[in-house]
Amino acid sequence: PGPGLDKGRGLSQGFETYVEQPVDVKTGRSDLQLEALRTRASEWLARWHEERTEEPFLLFVQLPRVDFERVPPAPFAGMFLDGNAEATPLERAIARYDEGMRLADDAVGKLVAQIDAMGVREKTLVVVTSNHGYEFMERGTIGSATSLHDETIHIPMIVRFPTRVDAGKVVSEPARLMDVGSTLMMFARVRR
């Protein structure tokens, strides 16, 4: 887990393995690059697959924050500007954010592909969500902690569980972060 999810807050309780991301105290950002984090998660999955395939598992991965200030590695850097030298600063910020999202999508895709290759696709629940969105001048600011408008508080919640959720199903009701835990418990058939 990443920034804000440190052991000191008691969030490591119940986990067999809990790896914290180093965080820069000045910026609050993780110094762990996304590919290094994905590699750690991939290695954990491989160990689980070798040692105890029949046991249930929970793998929680908090990806580093996606923002418009970081330049992602190749081939993602520059992916959405198409060499447009005349792009406005706002267009460059949006493109940089989209590049970071594409990088995160690639990392999640690799982990999901690994789960599929392990032969546990049908019985594995995958949930992808975010803790906030970003504003891009819809109301005069750029960032994530500037307001409580829809662009920062409406977030995706993508669920894949082939035996319980139809592919492509869209639920129109908004998801909230407080729904994630109860949704996981529902799918795992945990009763309170």
N, C-alpha and C positions, 0 to 999 in steps of 0.2 A: 504493500500500500504506500501511498504517497503523502504529500504534505497534509497535515491535519489529522492523519490517522496513525499517530505514533503510539508506541507501546505505553508510554506514560499516561495516556488517556484510558487505558484498560481495554483497548480495542483488540489486543492480541489474544484475549481469553478465548479458549476453545479451539485455537488453531494449532495444529501440530508443527507447522512451519510458518513463521511470520517474518518476512524480510522487509525492512524499512528502506525507503529511498532516502539518500542523503539530501538534505534541504539547505539551501542558502538562506541563512537567517535574515539577511537584508532584503532579499526579493521574495522570499517565501516559495521559490521555485525549486523543483527537483533538479539536481545536477546529473541524475542518471538519464542517459539518452534512451530514447524509446526503443531502439534496437537492442540495447543491452538489457532492458527490462523484459522485452519480448523473449529474448534468449533465456533469461532466468526462468520465466514461466514455462517455456518450451522444455527446458531441462527438467523441471519439476514434473511436468506431464509425462515425459519419457520415463522417469523413475517410477512414477505411479503405475504406468502401463506395464513395466517390467515386474514390479513387485506385487501388485494387488489389484489386478484389473476388475475383479468382481466387487470390490468394496466401493461404496459411493464416495465421491470427492467433491470438495468445494475449492475452486480456484478463483480467488478474487484478485483482479489486476486493475490497479488505478494507473491509467496511462498519464504520462506527463501532460501538463496543460498545453492545449493548442492555442496559439495566439498569433497575432500578426507581426510581432516583433522578432521572432526567431526565423532564421533562414534554415529550411529543412535540407537534408542531404540530397544528393543526386539519387535518383532521377526526378525527384519531386520539386526541387528549386526551379522556378521559372516555368513550371508546367502550365500555369493558367494565364500567363501574360502573352504567350506566343511571340515574344520578342518585341512587344509593343513599347517602344521607347517613349511614346507620347502619353502613356497611361498617367492618370492623375494620382496624387498621393492616396486618395481614397481607393481607387481601383487597385493600386499596388497593395494596400493593406488587405483588401478583400481577397486578392489573389494569393497573398502570403498565407492568410488564414485557410483558404481552400487547399493550398498545398500541404499545410500541416494536417488538415482533416484527411486528406488523401493518404498521407503517411500513416496516420493512426488507423485508417481503414485497412491499409495494407498489413499492418501488424496484427490487427484483430483477425483478418482473413487468414493469415498464416497459422494462428493458433486454432481457428475453427477447422482449417484443413488438416491440421495435425490430429485433432479430436476425431475427425471423420476417418483418417487413415488408421487410427487405432481401433476402429470397428465399434465405437461406442456412440456414434451419432444419434441413433434412435432413442437412446436412454439418457442423453445429456442435454440439460437445459442451458442455453446460452442467453444471457441478458446483456445488452449493451445500452448504456444510458450516459447521461452527463449531469453534472451538478449545476450547470448554468449555460446560457447562450451568450452571444455577443451582440452589441449594438454597433452599427456602422453608419452613423450619422442620421439614423431615422428621426432622432430628436435632438440632434446637435452634438452628440458625443460619440466617441469610439471607446469600446471597452466592455468589461463584464460586471463591474461592481458599481455602476453609476446610477442604476434605477431598478425599479421593479416592473418595467414594461414587458409586454409579451416576448419581445425578442431576447430578453435575458432570462425570463422565468419559464417559458414554454420550451420544453426539452424533449428529445426523442426517447422512447423506450422501445427497443427492438428486442423481441423475444423469438428464439428458435427452440422448439421442442417438438420434433417431428411426430411423436406419438400422441401429443396432446394439443398442438396448435396447428391449424391449417396454414400452409405456406401462402403468403401474400395477404393474409387476413389483416384488415385495418380496423382498429377500434377508435371510434371518433371521440370518446371521452378523454379529456386530458389526463395524463399520468403525472403523478407527483413523486418527489423523492421519497416521501413517507410511504408510498405504495410499493416500493421495491422489496422491502423485507417481507411484507405480507404476501406479495405475489410469489416470491421464492418459496415461502412456507406452503402456500397453496399448491404449487406445482410439485413440491416434495412430499405432499400429503402429510404435513406435520400439523397436528392438532394442538391447540392451545390448552 
